[in-house]
Every structure is written in structure tokens, then in C-alpha cells.
Amino acid sequence: FLGVCGDEFSVLRSPQSVVFRDGSWPIPGERIPDVAALSMGFSVEDELSWPGLAVGDLFHRPRATVLVTVKGVDKLTLPVKGISYPIENAVPFSLDSVANAIHTLFSEETPVVLQLAPSEERVYMVGKANSVFEDLSVTLRQLRNRLFQDNSILSSLPLNSLSRNNEVDLLFLSELQVLHDIASLLSRHKHLAKDHSPDLYSLELAGLEEVGKRYGEDSQQFKDASQILADSLQKFADEMFNLYSGNAVVEVVAVKAFNSPLTRKTRSILQSSQSETENPYNLAYPYNYNYSVIFNIILWMMIGLALAVIVISYNLWNMDPGYDSIIYRMTNQKIRMD
């Protein structure tokens, strides 16, 4: 068991084949997907020199990785304490690279890949996830209706100071309902947790952040929501870990607020002149590895089209209508016959 302590990358459950060392080594926020990829046995483009992840059993990689991102909280008190790693430069990230690697290497086995952000109605399913989670509520209207069904978490979850009549509270509770439904739906397809293809689950929860904005972080509602979320995450981690027979990594990223990515800034004509210290050399943003490929495709395609236009124009200009054109040839024969 490994715990979480706000603005930190943590692991709630981990198999013996993945070794996380005990220590407070900071991990760069943009390298969190690389940690997830390395723990699953995939290679990354840039070498990761982070001592928190040790070399485990290369022949027994985990069958699933579950990463839950919790926004708007600086500390979660989980039932079980453990190791947590502080995040350095917490910027927005995604596990698209890991999902693409799984889809490319195990396309024939159709692994389960699920990326979901309930508050933004953003969902991405690949492989057998489309059949496993076809009944999963993903839109806000579906989530609201799901809460008021007979078998929802409202019948068993202690709400304390939270209310069923408040939209913010319902958004928070609907995200907990998603956690429960994912484990419940997957339990009906246990055979998928025993195949050889690795599965990926990426969830982003923003309901607690909205509760903090609505009531304040010192309110009783925010404290109760934080405790309910911590208990639900621990239960979700245990269920997913057991469904994969102890061969799954369940990770949590708790971030108070993500740092804004690099964007182009504008200024008003009434704004006083200030020196730009963030980017003093006016450097451009870094290109990814697809830039050179796209550049060469467009460059040589334009060169090929230009050469084709030149050749066609030259042949048309020097064409002899009497011999090279069938129209003039037929017309001449008709004239002679007449």
C-alpha cells in the first residue's frame, strides 16, 4: 500500500513486479506518463532519471494501470498510509502516449483502454472497453439519472453535510458513482483481466474542486467530501487490484491546481511596460517528434506537384495539333472525305 498527500504522485496498489522505492524524490509533472509507461514495461523517448521507480521483473509486467487525477485538493487522508512523491511543476498531462503504445503493440488482442473525465463529458474507449463499458454513464444527464436509480451509491453512502438537491454535490457524487460502476462492470467480464494484453484506465475527477469553490475549503462540506473521496478511492483501488488478481498498479495524482501551460500572451495599450522575465530570449515552443515527418511530407508533395505542373505545361505548349490531338486528326479526315 502506498498513500497520497496532496500535490503528489502516489500509488495505492502495486504488484511485486513493479518496485517503487521509499523516498521523497520530486517527480516532474510532465514525466508522469513516462512513469506509467515504464511501470508497464514500455520504453520512453527521453530517459527518466528518477530514483523512485526501480527495475522490476521484466518478464511479469502488470496487466493494468489505473491512474486517477484528483483536482482541487492539497491533501487526502487515506485509510492506509504509505509512500508519496511530491510533484515538481504540476502541469496538465495525459496518457495518450501510453494508450497509443498499447493499441499499437496489442491491436490484435484488443486491450481495454478507458480515459474518462466525467465533469467535462470527455471519454475515450479503445478495444474491448466499448463492449465492457457500453452501459457506463458519461454525460452529465446520464450521471444525474444514474444517481437516482435504486442501486446507486446514494442508498449506501453517508452524505453527512452534502445534499442531494445541490448541483455541485451531485457532480461530486456522480464521479464516485463512476468509480463504482467501472469496477462493477469490469467484474462481469473477469476474463478480460486475465488475458495477456495490458489495460489502461485514466480518470480525472474535478468534483471536489467544485465543492471547494462552492462552499470554501474550510467548510464542513469540503471536509466531508474529501473524506468520502479518500474512502471511495481506497475501495476502488482494492476492487481493481483484486479483479486483476493482484497484478495491477493503481496510482493517484492529487493536485491543488495545475500550472498554466505555455501560451501566447497579449497586452493592452494601457498596460504599463514591464520586462518579460518568463521567456527573455523569445524562444519558440518545442516541436514534437512528428514535426519532421509532417514537414517532409508537405515539402516533397509540393515539389512533386510543382514539377508535374511544369512538365504538363511544357508538353501542352509544344504540342502539334495535327499529330498529337485526335480532335484535329478526325476533323482533317472528315474534310478530305467531303
C-alpha positions in Angstrom: 0.0 0.0 0.0 1.2 3.4 -0.9 -0.5 6.6 0.1 -1.2 10.1 -1.2 -0.6 13.5 0.4 -1.6 16.4 -2.0 0.3 17.8 -5.0 1.9 14.4 -5.2 2.1 11.3 -7.3 1.2 8.3 -5.4 0.4 4.6 -5.8 -2.4 3.0 -3.9 -1.8 -0.5 -5.0 1.2 -2.1 -6.8 2.3 -5.7 -7.6 5.6 -7.1 -6.6 6.9 -6.9 -10.2 6.8 -3.0 -10.0 9.2 -1.6 -7.4 8.6 1.9 -6.0 11.3 3.0 -3.6 10.6 4.7 -0.4 11.8 8.3 -0.6 10.6 11.9 -1.2 12.2 12.4 -4.6 10.2 15.0 -6.6 8.9 13.9 -9.9 8.4 16.4 -12.8 4.7 16.7 -13.7 5.3 16.2 -17.4 7.1 12.9 -16.8 4.1 11.2 -15.0 3.1 9.5 -18.3 6.6 8.2 -18.6 6.5 6.6 -15.2 3.2 4.9 -16.1 4.8 3.7 -19.3 7.9 2.4 -17.7 6.0 0.6 -15.0 4.1 -1.3 -17.7 7.3 -2.2 -19.5 7.2 0.2 -22.4 10.1 2.4 -23.5 10.1 6.2 -23.5 11.8 8.6 -25.8 13.7 10.5 -23.1 15.5 8.6 -20.4 13.9 9.1 -17.0 16.5 9.5 -14.2 14.0 9.3 -11.3 15.1 7.0 -8.4 11.6 6.4 -7.2 11.0 3.7 -9.8 13.4 0.7 -9.7 13.9 -2.0 -12.2 11.4 -4.8 -11.5 10.7 -8.2 -13.1 10.8 -7.5 -16.9 9.0 -10.8 -17.6 6.0 -10.2 -15.4 4.6 -6.8 -16.2 1.3 -5.6 -14.6 -1.8 -6.4 -16.5 -3.4 -3.0 -15.9 -2.5 0.6 -14.9 -5.2 2.8 -13.2 -4.4 6.5 -12.8 -6.8 8.8 -11.0 -6.2 12.5 -11.1 -7.9 14.5 -8.3 -8.1 18.2 -8.8 -8.6 20.9 -6.1 -7.1 19.3 -3.0 -3.7 19.6 -1.4 -4.1 16.5 0.9 -6.1 13.3 1.0 -6.1 11.3 4.2 -6.4 7.7 3.0 -7.2 4.8 5.3 -3.8 3.3 4.7 -0.6 5.4 4.9 2.4 4.8 2.7 4.9 6.4 0.2 4.1 9.5 -1.7 6.2 11.6 -4.1 5.9 15.4 -4.5 5.2 16.7 -7.9 7.6 19.3 -9.3 6.0 21.7 -11.8 2.5 20.2 -11.9 1.4 20.8 -15.5 -1.6 19.2 -17.3 -0.7 15.7 -18.7 -2.4 12.9 -20.5 -1.7 9.2 -21.0 -2.3 9.3 -24.8 1.2 8.1 -25.5 0.7 5.1 -23.3 -2.7 4.4 -24.9 -1.2 4.6 -28.3 1.6 2.2 -27.4 -0.9 -0.3 -26.0 -3.1 0.0 -29.1 -0.1 -0.4 -31.5 1.6 -3.3 -29.7 -1.6 -5.3 -28.8 -4.0 -4.3 -31.5 -4.9 -7.9 -32.4 -5.8 -8.7 -28.8 -8.0 -5.6 -28.3 -7.0 -4.5 -24.8 -9.2 -2.3 -22.6 -8.3 1.4 -22.7 -10.6 3.8 -21.0 -9.9 7.6 -20.5 -12.7 9.5 -18.8 -13.3 13.0 -17.3 -16.9 13.0 -16.1 -17.2 16.7 -15.3 -16.1 17.6 -18.9 -18.1 14.8 -20.5 -14.8 13.6 -22.1 -14.5 9.9 -22.8 -12.2 7.8 -24.9 -12.5 4.0 -25.3 -10.4 1.6 -27.3 -10.6 -2.1 -27.8 -12.9 -4.2 -25.7 -13.7 -1.2 -23.5 -16.5 -0.3 -25.9 -18.3 -3.5 -25.1 -17.4 -3.7 -21.4 -18.4 -0.1 -20.6 -21.2 0.4 -23.1 -23.6 1.0 -20.2 -21.3 3.4 -18.3 -22.8 6.9 -17.8 -20.6 9.5 -19.4 -22.7 12.6 -19.9 -23.9 14.9 -17.1 -27.5 14.0 -17.7 -26.8 10.3 -17.6 -24.7 10.7 -14.4 -27.6 12.6 -12.7 -30.1 9.9 -13.7 -27.8 7.2 -12.6 -27.5 8.6 -9.1 -31.3 8.4 -8.5 -31.6 4.7 -9.5 -32.2 2.1 -6.9 -28.7 0.6 -7.0 -26.8 3.8 -6.8 -24.3 4.8 -4.2 -26.8 7.3 -2.6 -28.5 4.3 -0.9 -25.4 3.3 0.9 -23.0 6.3 1.0 -23.1 8.5 4.1 -23.6 12.0 2.7 -23.1 13.9 6.1 -23.3 17.6 5.2 -23.6 17.1 1.4 -27.0 17.5 -0.2 -28.9 15.6 -2.9 -30.5 18.8 -4.1 -27.3 20.8 -4.9 -25.9 20.5 -8.4 -22.3 20.8 -7.1 -22.8 18.0 -4.6 -24.4 15.8 -7.3 -21.5 16.4 -9.6 -19.1 15.2 -6.9 -21.2 12.2 -6.1 -21.6 11.3 -9.7 -17.8 10.9 -10.1 -17.9 8.5 -7.1 -20.7 6.6 -8.9 -18.4 6.3 -12.0 -15.7 4.7 -9.9 -18.2 2.2 -8.5 -19.7 1.4 -11.9 -16.3 0.8 -13.6 -15.4 -1.8 -11.0 -18.9 -3.3 -11.2 -19.0 -3.5 -15.0 -15.5 -5.0 -15.1 -16.4 -7.7 -12.6 -18.9 -9.0 -15.2 -16.0 -9.5 -17.6 -13.4 -11.0 -15.4 -11.9 -13.0 -18.3 -10.5 -9.7 -19.7 -8.5 -9.2 -16.6 -6.7 -12.5 -17.2 -5.5 -12.1 -20.8 -2.0 -11.1 -21.8 -2.7 -7.6 -23.1 -2.3 -4.8 -20.6 -5.2 -2.5 -19.9 -5.2 1.2 -19.1 -7.7 3.4 -17.1 -7.2 7.1 -16.8 -9.8 9.1 -14.8 -9.9 12.8 -14.0 -12.1 13.9 -11.0 -12.9 17.6 -10.6 -16.0 17.3 -8.4 -14.0 18.0 -5.1 -12.6 21.2 -6.7 -16.1 22.4 -7.4 -17.2 21.7 -3.9 -14.3 23.8 -2.6 -15.3 26.7 -4.9 -18.9 26.5 -3.8 -18.6 26.1 0.0 -14.9 27.1 0.7 -12.1 24.8 1.7 -12.7 25.4 5.4 -16.3 24.3 5.2 -17.7 21.1 6.6 -19.0 20.1 3.1 -15.4 20.2 1.7 -14.1 18.2 4.7 -16.8 15.6 4.4 -16.3 15.4 0.6 -12.5 14.9 1.0 -13.0 12.0 3.4 -15.7 10.4 1.3 -13.4 10.6 -1.8 -10.5 9.1 0.1 -12.6 6.2 1.3 -14.0 5.7 -2.2 -10.6 5.8 -3.8 -9.2 3.2 -1.4 -12.2 0.9 -2.1 -11.9 1.4 -5.8 -8.1 0.6 -5.7 -8.8 -2.6 -3.7 -11.5 -3.7 -6.1 -9.4 -3.1 -9.3 -6.4 -4.7 -7.7 -8.4 -7.9 -6.8 -10.1 -8.0 -10.2 -6.6 -8.3 -11.8 -5.5 -10.9 -9.2 -3.0 -8.5 -7.6 -1.3 -7.6 -10.8 -2.4 -4.0 -11.3 -0.9 -0.6 -10.5 -3.4 1.9 -9.1 -2.0 5.5 -9.0 -3.4 8.8 -7.8 -2.3 12.3 -8.6 -3.7 14.9 -6.2 -3.1 18.4 -7.4 -4.3 21.6 -5.9 -4.2 23.4 -9.2 -2.3 22.7 -12.4 0.2 25.3 -13.6 -0.8 27.0 -16.8 0.9 25.7 -19.9 3.0 27.9 -22.2 0.6 30.3 -24.0 0.9 33.4 -26.2 0.2 36.4 -24.0 -1.4 39.7 -25.2 -1.2 43.1 -23.6 -3.3 46.2 -23.6 -2.1 49.5 -24.9 -3.0 51.0 -21.5 -0.8 48.5 -19.7 2.5 49.8 -18.2 5.6 48.5 -19.8 7.2 45.6 -17.8 10.1 43.4 -18.6 9.3 39.9 -19.7 11.2 37.5 -17.4 9.4 34.2 -18.2 10.8 34.0 -21.7 13.6 36.6 -22.1 15.0 35.1 -25.3 11.6 34.9 -27.1 12.1 31.2 -27.8 9.5 29.2 -29.8 7.7 26.3 -28.3 9.4 22.9 -28.6 8.3 20.7 -31.6 7.3 17.1 -31.1 8.8 14.1 -33.0 6.1 14.2 -35.6 7.1 17.6 -36.9 9.9 16.4 -39.2 7.7 13.7 -40.7 4.8 16.1 -41.5 7.3 18.7 -42.8 8.9 16.3 -45.2 5.5 15.0 -46.5 4.3 18.5 -47.2 7.6 19.7 -48.7 8.1 16.8 -51.2 4.4 16.8 -52.1 4.6 20.5 -53.1 7.8 19.9 -55.0 6.2 17.0 -56.9 3.1 19.0 -57.7 5.2 21.9 -59.0 7.2 19.6 -61.2 4.1 18.0 -62.6 2.6 21.3 -63.5 5.8 22.4 -65.2 6.0 19.2 -67.3 2.3 19.2 -68.3 2.5 22.9 -69.3 5.7 22.3 -71.4 4.1 19.4 -73.3 0.9 21.4 -73.9 2.9 24.4 -75.2 4.9 22.3 -77.7 2.1 20.0 -78.8 1.4 19.7 -82.6 -2.4 19.8 -83.1 -2.2 18.0 -86.3 -0.4 14.9 -85.0 -0.8 15.0 -81.2 -4.5 15.7 -81.0 -7.2 13.2 -82.0 -9.7 16.0 -82.5 -7.8 17.7 -85.3 -6.9 14.4 -86.8 -10.5 13.3 -87.1 -11.5 16.7 -88.4 -8.9 16.6 -91.2 -10.0 13.2 -92.3 -13.6 14.3 -92.5 -12.7 17.3 -94.6 -10.8 15.1 -97.1 -13.7 12.7 -97.4 -16.1 15.6 -98.1 
